[in-house]
Amino acid sequence: MLPAPPARPGTRPATTGLEIPHDQLDQFSPPEIRAALVARAQALPGVFTGPSPVSEPSSLALRLRDPSGPWEAFLHPSRDEFGHVHRTGFLHLTLPRPMIAPLVRAGWAEPHPISRRPEWPDTIVMLYAPRDDAELTVTLAALRASWRQAAPDAAEHTTTTEKE
């Protein structure tokens, strides 16, 4: 689950910080890296994609056919969207709490400002856009952890190689 993720190379991308909408402003994914990210997300058992009911129209929602995770595993008010990929490659997603601080410290993520509100889960983060294959590997590990949290029943029935 990335208890000690490697440091993300370079400086953190510029973001809108505590503003909503919460956007990454530079250091975007090349089209082929974003395409690979989307393809791997769509290959997770039980996942389907489409417009996000909680984000801008150009983002791609990562939704579950049979969501079985806890409240903090979803982007509310949706009960089946655990994340979405923006057109420039960054993600908003929920993560297991033990993963958040290590990813933030290593320069991969920042808390979503909406997670400061008590009616929203504190598990929502912006995961910065992967810029190359090495960064995509870390992003996919975080994405799989988010999926496992939101779909523990589906994750339980996959083999180790399918999870990785």
N, C-alpha and C positions, 0 to 999 in steps of 0.2 A: 504493500500500500504506500510506497514511497516514504518510509519513516525518515529518511535522510536524503532528499532529492539533491542532485548535483546543483551547483550554482548555475543560474541562467547566465549565459555569456552577455557581456555588455551592460549598458544601463537599462533601467526599467523603461518601458514605453511611456509616453505621455498619455494621460487619461483625463477624463473630466473630474476625477477625484470624487468628491461628495455630491456632485451634481447628478440629477436624473433628467434625461437619460444618461446612463453610465456608459461612456464610449471610450474605446482605445483610439488614440489620435495619430499614431505613427507605428512603425515597425510591423507592418501587416504581413500576412501569409502570402507567399507566391501562389498563383492559382492551382498549381499541381499539388502543393502541400495541403491546401484547403480541401481540394477534391479527395485526396487520400484520407484526410480526417473524416470527411462526411461518409465516404465509402466504408471505413472501419466502424463508424458509429451505426450506420444502417445495417451492418452485419451482426450486431449484437442481438442475441435472441430476444424476441418480443418487442423490438424497437421498430417504430415507424416514424417517418418524418413528414413534415408539411409546414404550413404557416404556423407561427407561434401565436397563441391566444394572449400572450403576456408581453410580447416584444414587438419591435418594428416589423412591418410586413416583409422586409427583405431577409430577415433572419430565418433560419431553418430550425424548427422545433424538433427536439429529440423526445419522443413520447413513447409510452408503453401501452401495449394492448391489455395487459393484465397487471396493473400496478399493485404491488403488495408491500411497499416500504412504508416507513413512518411518515408523519406529517412533514418533518424537516427534510425529507428527500425530494420535495417537489417545489417548483416555482409557482407560488400561489397567485391568483385563485385557481389555477389549473390543478387538477388532482392526478394528472398523468404525465406532465412535462417535467423532466428532471434537468433539462438544460436546453440551450439553443446555441447555434453557431451563427455568428454574424457574417455578413458578406466579406468582411476583411480578415476573417479567420479567428478572431477572438471568441471566447465562449463565456456565457454566463451559465453556471451550473451549481448544483448543490454538491457538497463534498462531506464525507464523514468528518466529524469535528477533529479527530486526531491528525488529519492530513492538512488542515488549513494552515496552522502556524508554520509548519516546516516549509510548505510551498511559498508562503508569503516571505519568510526569512530568506529563502533561496532565490527570490526574485521572479517567481513564476506566476504569482497571483496577487490579488488584493481583494479585501472584502467588498461586497456590493453595498453601497450606501443604504439601500432599502433594508438590509439585514440589521440595521441599527434600530429599526422600529419594532416594538414588541409584538405586533401582529404578524410579523414575517419571520421565517426561520433565520437563525444566525449562521446558517450553513451555506448561504449564497455567496459565490465569489465570481470575480472576473478572472478567467484563466487567459493569460496573454496569448496572442496569436503565435503559433509555431512558425519559425522562419526557415527551418530546414529539417532534414530527416531525424537528426539527433533530438531536436526540440519536439518533433512530432512524437517520438517515443515517450517522452515524459508526459506530454499532453494526453496521449492515449492511455497511459497508466492512470492518470487522474480521471479521465472519462470512464474507464472501466470501473473504478472505485465508486464513482457517482451512480453508474448503472447498477452495480451490485447492491448499493444502499437502497435504490428505488425499486429494484426487482429481485429481492433476495430469493424468492421462489424459483425464478428462472435461472439465477446464478447458481443455485444449489444443484440444478440438474445439468449443468454443463461440465465438460471435462476440463482439466487443467489447461490443456492446449487451446481449447476454445476460449477460455478466459484470458489467456495471455495474448 
